[in-house]
Amino acid sequence: MEDENEPSEETKDKWINDPNNWLWGIFYYNPKDKRLFPPKRIKAFGYTTNFANPNSVFAIIFLMLILIVVGRHMH
């Protein structure tokens, strides 16, 4: 059963395609969208970060820290 508070796929697609949800055309920022990593405008290009969701920002920072630590240990 679908959660009543969960927006429909049609609503999510409208959010992604709305230019008002894109800062400078490249950063997705939509506080209504609770997804951490929504699909990009062209879904074949993968996913982007929802910078309005603090959890997604923390996830990106955490991933960058892991990559830095692993990169330093490779040398």
N, CA, C and O of each residue as an XYZ file, in Angstrom:
300
protein
N       0.838     -1.182      0.000
C       0.000      0.000      0.000
C       0.876      1.235      0.000
O       1.844      1.306      0.757
N       0.553      2.208     -0.836
C       1.360      3.411     -0.971
C       1.065      4.383      0.170
O      -0.091      4.556      0.557
N       2.092      5.007      0.697
C       1.954      5.993      1.757
C       1.185      7.204      1.226
O       1.496      7.712      0.149
N       0.184      7.666      1.979
C      -0.613      8.810      1.547
C       0.220     10.074      1.434
O      -0.086     10.944      0.618
N       1.271     10.192      2.242
C       2.116     11.378      2.216
C       3.158     11.331      1.099
O       3.785     12.342      0.781
N       3.332     10.172      0.522
C       4.321      9.996     -0.546
C       3.768     10.586     -1.844
O       2.689     10.197     -2.291
N       4.508     11.532     -2.456
C       4.033     12.104     -3.719
C       4.045     11.068     -4.844
O       4.819     10.111     -4.819
N       3.184     11.276     -5.816
C       3.097     10.351     -6.943
C       4.329     10.485     -7.829
O       5.064     11.469     -7.742
N       4.544      9.496     -8.676
C       5.658      9.551     -9.629
C       5.492     10.748    -10.567
O       6.476     11.369    -10.969
N       4.259     11.063    -10.907
C       3.985     12.211    -11.773
C       4.428     13.514    -11.097
O       5.022     14.378    -11.742
N       4.140     13.652     -9.803
C       4.569     14.837     -9.055
C       6.084     14.912     -8.992
O       6.664     15.982     -9.176
N       6.731     13.773     -8.731
C       8.192     13.746     -8.666
C       8.807     14.143    -10.011
O       9.803     14.866    -10.054
N       8.212     13.670    -11.100
C       8.699     14.047    -12.434
C       8.519     15.539    -12.686
O       9.385     16.177    -13.286
N       7.397     16.102    -12.229
C       7.173     17.550    -12.385
C       8.220     18.338    -11.612
O       8.729     19.348    -12.097
N       8.543     17.870    -10.401
C       9.564     18.553     -9.604
C      10.907     18.563    -10.330
O      11.579     19.593    -10.402
N      11.285     17.414    -10.862
C      12.580     17.302    -11.545
C      12.624     18.209    -12.766
O      13.658     18.812    -13.051
N      11.527     18.311    -13.481
C      11.495     19.093    -14.715
C      11.207     20.577    -14.504
O      11.246     21.356    -15.457
N      10.919     20.973    -13.274
C      10.631     22.381    -12.978
C      11.947     23.156    -12.846
O      12.734     22.869    -11.944
N      12.199     24.130    -13.726
C      13.459     24.879    -13.658
C      13.621     25.667    -12.357
O      14.741     26.033    -11.998
N      12.525     25.934    -11.648
C      12.621     26.650    -10.375
C      13.257     25.809     -9.272
O      13.664     26.341     -8.240
N      13.345     24.492     -9.488
C      13.969     23.601     -8.508
C      15.446     23.368     -8.792
O      16.077     22.532     -8.145
N      15.998     24.095     -9.747
C      17.406     23.929    -10.120
C      18.130     25.265     -9.950
O      17.840     26.230    -10.659
N      19.078     25.315     -9.002
C      19.886     26.514     -8.811
C      20.944     26.562     -9.895
O      21.692     25.603    -10.086
N      21.008     27.672    -10.602
C      21.951     27.867    -11.711
C      21.832     26.771    -12.769
O      22.748     26.576    -13.569
N      20.719     26.065    -12.774
C      20.493     25.041    -13.773
C      21.200     23.724    -13.530
O      21.031     22.788    -14.311
N      22.003     23.622    -12.452
C      22.765     22.389    -12.232
C      22.597     21.771    -10.838
O      22.864     20.582    -10.663
N      22.162     22.549     -9.852
C      22.014     22.035     -8.489
C      20.534     21.890     -8.165
O      19.794     22.874     -8.152
N      20.102     20.652     -7.901
C      18.698     20.396     -7.575
C      18.448     20.786     -6.129
O      19.141     20.321     -5.224
N      17.457     21.639     -5.914
C      17.125     22.128     -4.574
C      15.610     22.188     -4.450
O      14.977     23.115     -4.954
N      15.027     21.189     -3.774
C      13.579     21.130     -3.606
C      13.257     20.596     -2.218
O      13.341     19.389     -1.986
N      12.886     21.484     -1.283
C      12.561     21.038      0.080
C      11.364     20.094      0.149
O      11.254     19.318      1.098
N      10.465     20.144     -0.835
C       9.298     19.247     -0.834
C       9.692     17.814     -1.168
O       9.005     16.871     -0.775
N      10.778     17.651     -1.881
C      11.248     16.332     -2.321
C      12.145     15.742     -1.240
O      13.231     16.260     -0.981
N      11.701     14.671     -0.616
C      12.446     14.058      0.498
C      13.508     13.066      0.041
O      14.254     12.541      0.868
N      13.590     12.801     -1.266
C      14.588     11.850     -1.757
C      15.990     12.444     -1.599
O      16.200     13.637     -1.819
N      16.945     11.591     -1.215
C      18.330     12.036     -1.093
C      18.952     12.248     -2.466
O      19.609     13.258     -2.722
N      18.731     11.278     -3.339
C      19.342     11.299     -4.665
C      18.285     11.068     -5.740
O      18.118      9.943     -6.211
N      17.572     12.119     -6.129
C      16.578     11.963     -7.194
C      17.254     11.829     -8.553
O      18.424     12.184     -8.700
N      16.530     11.321     -9.549
C      17.131     11.199    -10.886
C      17.367     12.574    -11.503
O      16.690     13.547    -11.170
N      18.327     12.629    -12.395
C      18.589     13.875    -13.119
C      17.452     14.126    -14.096
O      16.592     13.267    -14.294
N      17.448     15.308    -14.707
C      16.398     15.642    -15.669
C      16.320     14.599    -16.770
O      15.231     14.173    -17.155
N      17.467     14.193    -17.271
C      17.528     13.107    -18.242
C      17.919     11.867    -17.440
O      19.082     11.705    -17.068
N      16.958     11.002    -17.178
C      17.156      9.885    -16.245
C      18.297      8.960    -16.643
O      18.888      8.308    -15.782
N      18.617      8.891    -17.926
C      19.709      8.034    -18.383
C      21.065      8.512    -17.864
O      22.035      7.754    -17.880
N      21.141      9.766    -17.403
C      22.400     10.316    -16.893
C      22.615     10.025    -15.420
O      23.609     10.471    -14.847
N      21.705      9.284    -14.791
C      21.910      8.889    -13.403
C      21.153      9.750    -12.415
O      20.028     10.181    -12.670
N      21.794      9.994    -11.280
C      21.145     10.667    -10.165
C      21.901     11.922     -9.771
O      23.073     12.096    -10.107
N      21.210     12.789     -9.053
C      21.812     14.013     -8.553
C      21.535     14.104     -7.060
O      20.842     13.252     -6.505
N      22.059     15.106     -6.419
C      21.858     15.326     -4.999
C      20.772     16.378     -4.806
O      20.759     17.395     -5.499
N      19.865     16.134     -3.868
C      18.881     17.149     -3.502
C      19.496     17.986     -2.385
O      19.485     17.579     -1.224
N      20.026     19.142     -2.729
C      20.731     19.975     -1.763
C      19.814     20.592     -0.718
O      20.304     21.178      0.247
N      18.503     20.479     -0.877
C      17.561     20.948      0.133
C      17.409     19.942      1.267
O      16.879     20.278      2.327
N      17.864     18.725      1.056
C      17.770     17.678      2.070
C      19.117     17.575      2.782
O      20.101     17.146      2.179
N      19.173     17.964      4.061
C      20.463     17.940      4.779
C      21.098     16.553      4.812
O      22.323     16.441      4.830
N      20.293     15.504      4.819
C      20.852     14.148      4.844
C      21.629     13.835      3.577
O      22.636     13.128      3.628
N      21.178     14.349      2.446
C      21.906     14.080      1.203
C      23.228     14.839      1.182
O      24.221     14.344      0.650
N      23.243     16.030      1.755
C      24.492     16.795      1.830
C      25.489     16.053      2.727
O      26.669     15.953      2.393
N      25.015     15.536      3.861
C      25.897     14.757      4.745
C      26.405     13.505      4.035
O      27.566     13.129      4.198
N      25.555     12.864      3.257
C      25.965     11.661      2.523
C      27.075     11.989      1.523
O      28.034     11.228      1.396
N      26.957     13.098      0.823
C      27.985     13.502     -0.139
C      29.293     13.821      0.574
O      30.362     13.410      0.122
N      29.218     14.551      1.686
C      30.433     14.875      2.452
C      31.086     13.593      2.964
O      32.307     13.448      2.895
N      30.282     12.666      3.474
C      30.802     11.391      3.966
C      31.488     10.615      2.849
O      32.575     10.071      3.044
N      30.860     10.564      1.687
C      31.450      9.872      0.539
C      32.772     10.523      0.128
O      33.736      9.822     -0.180
N      32.825     11.835      0.121
C      34.065     12.530     -0.242
C      35.175     12.228      0.759
O      36.325     12.025      0.370
N      34.836     12.199      2.044
C      35.837     11.874      3.063
C      36.378     10.459      2.888
O      37.581     10.232      3.010
N      35.495      9.513      2.602
C      35.936      8.135      2.362
C      36.882      8.084      1.172
O      37.919      7.423      1.230
N      36.533      8.779      0.090
C      37.389      8.782     -1.096
C      38.752      9.410     -0.813
O      39.768      8.945     -1.328
N      38.776     10.461      0.001
C      40.053     11.093      0.363
C      40.905     10.134      1.174
O      42.095      9.982      0.900
N      40.311      9.481      2.175
C      41.054      8.555      3.026
C      41.581      7.379      2.202
O      42.744      7.001      2.345
N      40.749      6.804      1.351
C      41.171      5.679      0.524
C      42.261      6.126     -0.451
O      43.234      5.405     -0.675
N      42.096      7.298     -1.017
C      43.086      7.818     -1.948
C      44.442      8.031     -1.306
O      45.471      7.782     -1.934
N      44.457      8.483     -0.077
C      45.723      8.702      0.629
C      46.423      7.390      0.957
O      47.652      7.327      0.981
N      45.644      6.346      1.210
C      46.227      5.052      1.545
C      46.689      4.279      0.316
O      47.388      3.274      0.446
N      46.310      4.733     -0.866
C      46.718      4.066     -2.108
C      48.150      4.430     -2.482
O      48.788      3.707     -3.248
N      48.655      5.519     -1.965
C      50.021      5.955     -2.323
C      51.049      5.269     -1.496
O      52.243      5.516     -1.664
